[in-house]
């Protein structure tokens, strides 16, 4: 069974009947909407966020139908999907054999990992051709942003290309020695040099006798691991850190939410931020929920008092659901959806 089907089944298991097929599509393709961002945290699916940006709705729908046909998933009502007993057993067995790679974190590292890979693979290609004095070759990418960046890098970096080549090898060797041997090999085989073109996921799947989706996850597991280590040990990996230094963020907020945060820290109210930014108040509330999810230092007491959070939290734990309407009704409509979403955000963060 294709591993994408397994990933889809895993997401439905996490959602436990409370989210639709579209929610999985937005999660896997990396839609940075308030709902998807909150789903990542609430249902503990941040690892898979944005790992399949090229996935189409048709492909996912085919996956879902395939899972239903195998009796792994039931669809009792519109937008409600639940794993069958057979589906639960199958998924448990599959993940015991091929678990979702440990270092994946699409929400934290997805964007920066893609930048690292594009720049790193281009650098390897350039240095490889330089070593044999070849200047007539097609670059791996046509992205002007990447080509401009690599040209500026070689123009301004202090080391010669010969020393760069040695230092890049050292740093990559050190990092890959910390990875599983198969994953390290997959990473190396994806690189292109003056002697060979990097292998595709399909070619690697044939080589390792598994499916290409699982190969893809193993590959990105290495990149996400690199991003994490490079950022925490910049002195040990200065060259690799240079590849992502301009993309490193102090927080995981979307740009729009970060802008909202800057106004909130000035003491502005939701209504004031809404007027200044020419955005609906609901949108500003979405930003506040996102901030609460990711920033432990953010004070929410002006929106939700501790005593109110405690009351909402007790109902969340009692009903064991993420459905806002059920929580709201159980609390006799005493709280707004915004306040309940904030409570969910804090509750989710404190469980980590």
N, C-alpha and C positions, 0 to 999 in steps of 0.2 A: 504493500500500500504506500502510495506517495506520501512523503513526510509532510507536505503541505496539508494533506487531509488530516494528518495527525495534529498539526499545529492548530488547524481549524477546530478540531474536536476538543483540543486542550482549552482553547479560548471559550468555547461553549460550556465546558465544564466549569471554568472559573466564573463565567457569567451566571450560571445556574438558573437559566430561564428568565433572567432579568434584562437581557439586552438582545438586540436583533442581529441578523446577518450583516446589516449595514454597519453596526458598531464594530464588528470584527474587521470589516473592510477599512474603515477609517483608522483603526488601531494599527493594522499591518502596513498600510500605505503611509501613515504618519501625518494624518490631518491634525493640525494644531488648533482644534476647536476646544472650547471650554469643556464640553461634554467628554470628548475623547481624552483630554488631559486628565480629567478627574477619574475617568474609568481606569486609566493606567494605574493610578494609585489605589483606588478603592478595591479593584479586583486583582491587584498584584500582578499586572501584566506589563510593567514598564520595560522589561527585558525585550519584549517583542515589538515594541513601538517602532514604526518606520523601517522595519527590516525588509519589507517587500514593496518599495515605492513604485515598482513597475507592474504590480498586480492589477488586473482588471476586474471589474465587477462580474463579468461573464466567467472568468476563471474561478473566482471564489464561489459563484453560484453552482458551477459544475462540481466543485469540491463538496459543497453542502448536499447536493442531490446524491452524489456518490455515497456519502456517509449515511444518508437516510435509506438509500437502497440496500445498504449492507446491514440495516437494522441496528446501527450504532447510535442513531439519533432519532428522536421523535419530535414531531412538530404539531402539538395538540391544538394550537390556536395561532392566529397571525402574530408574527414577531416574537414567538415564544418557542425556544428550542431546549430540549432536555436530553441528556445522555440516557440511553437504555442501560440495563444491567450488563448486557453484552458489550455495549460501548465502553462502559466503565472498566470492565475486565480487560478489554482489548487495549485501551489507552494505558492502563497500568502496566500491562505486559510489555507494550512497545517502549514506554519510557524507561522501563527497567533495563532494556537492551540498548536503546539509543536515547539517552536523556537529552533534554534541551541544554545546549552548552552553557556552562556555569557563568562565564564572564560577560555574556551578552547583556547590554543595557542600552536599548535603543533610545530611550528618552534622554538619558544623561549623555551618551556618547555617539549616538547615531550620526548627527550632522558632522561633528568634528572627525569622526572615524572616516567618513567619506572623503573629507579634505585630505586627511593624512594619507590614505591609500592613493589618491590621484597624484598628489605631489611626490610621494615616495616612489611610486612605480615609474613616474616620469624621470625622477632623479637617477634611479638605477639604470634606466635606458640610456640617458645622456652619458653618465659616467662609463657605462659599459662600452659604448661606441667610441668615446674619447680614448679609452685604453688601447684601441686598435687604430687610432687616428682616422676614424671614419666620420665624416661630417654630412654625408648624403644618405639620410634615412628619414622615414616618416615618423613623426612623434606619435605616441600612443593616443593622444587626445587632440581634438580640434578646439577644445574650450579655450577661448582667448584669455580668460582669467588665469587659468593654470599655466599657459605658455608664458604669459607676461610675468607671473610670479616666479617661475623657474629661471627665466632670463635675469630678472632682478636679483635673485638669490645668488647665482653664479657671479654676477657682476660685483656684488657687495660683500659676500662672505670672505672672511680673512684667509682661509686655507686654500691652497692650490688644489686643483682637481685630483692630483695624485694622492695628496694627504686626505682629501675629502673621501675618496674611494676607500682608503684604509680605515678611516674613522667610522664611516657608514657601515662597513663590514663588521667592525668590532661591536658597535652598538646593536646592530641587528642580531649578530651571533649571540650576544649576551641575553637579549630578550627572548629569542627563539629557544635558547637552551632551557628557559623556564616553562616552555609550553610542552604539551603532549607531542610526541614525535610525529604522529600522523598529521596533526594540525600544522606543525611547523613545516612539514613537507608540502602540504597543500598551499601554504602561503608562498613558499619559494617557487613552486611550480606555476603559480599565477603571475610571477614576475616575468617581464620580457627583457632580453639582453641582446647583444650583438650576435649571439649564437642561436637563439631560439625565441619563438613567440610564446608568451604565457598561455597556459592551457585554459580552456573554457570550463565552466561548471559541468557541462555534459561530458567532456573528455575526462575530467577528474572523477566523475561518477563511474565511468566505465573502468578506469584504472583501479579504483578502490571498491568496486562492486557494491555500490550503494546508490541512492537516488540523488539527483542534483540539488534538491532543496536542502537536504541534510548537509551536503558538501558546502553549500553556500553558508549555512549557519556556522559550520566549523571554521570556515575562512574568516567570517566576520567576528567570531569569538576571539581569534588571534588579534585582529585589529583593535577590538574594544579593550582587550587586555593591554595591548601596547599603549593605547591612549591613557588608560588608568595609571600605568607605571610611569610613563614619560612625564605626566603632569605631577606625580608625587616625588619623582627623583630627577628633577631637571638638571642637576649638576652631573649626574651619571650619564645622562643622555642629552647633552646640549644640542647636538646636531638634529636629532629627531624632534626635540622640543621646538627648535626653530621652525620646523615644518608646520606646526600648529599654533605657534605663539599668538598670532594675530586673530585666531579663532577661539581661544580659550576664554570662557566666561566665568565670572565669580558665582553665578547662580544659574539655575536651569529654567528661568522664566522666559516666556516669549517676549519679543521686543515690545509689543504693545502693553503687556502686563507690567514690564519693567518701567515703562514710562508712567503708567498709572501709579505704581508704587512711589515714584519720585514725588508725585503731587500729594499723595497720602501722607508721606513723611514730612511734608510742609504743613500738615494740619488741615488740608482741604477735605471737605465732605464729599460724599458720593455725588451729590447734586452739583457741587462746584467743579469736580473733575469732569463730570459729564458735560457741563457747559463749556469748559475750557477746551476739551478735546473734541467737542461736537460728536459725542457718542451717546448712545442710549444708556440710561442708568443700569439697565439689565446687563449691558456689556461690561460696565465698570464693576458690577457685582461678580460677573464671571472672572474678571481679573483678580478680584480680592480672594475668591475661592482658590484660584491657582496659586496666588502668593502664599496663602495659608497652608497649602499643600506642601510647599517647597521651602518656606522660610520660617524656621522655628522662632526666630527673634521677632517676627511680626506680631504686634499686639492687636488682637481682634476684639478686645473688650468693648470698644465703642460700637461694635456691630452685634456682639453676642456675649452676654455676661456669663461668668463661670457657673453660676447657679442654673442658668438656662441651658448651658452646654451639658451639664450633669443630667438634667431632666431628659434632654433629647437623646443623649448617649444611652441612658437606661432603656429607652424604647427601642433604639437601634439594636441593642444587644438582646432585648426581649423578643423582638419580631424576627431578627436575623434576616433582614432584607435591606436592599439598597433602593427600593422603590419609594421615592419621596412622598407620593400621594398617600401610601399606607401609613407612613410615619406621621405625616401631617394630620390625617384623620384620627389616628390613635391619640394624638396630643390635642384633640378637640379644636384643631385649626388655630391654636394659640400662637403658633410660630409661622413665619413666612418660609417659603421654599428656600430663599437665600440663607436664612438662619440655619435651616436644616442641612443645607449643602455645606455650610461652614462647619457645622458640628461633625459631619461626615469627614471633612478634610482633616480636622484636628484628630479625630478618632483614628483615622487611617494612619496619620503621621506617627501617632504615639504607639501604634502596634508594631512599627518597624524596629 
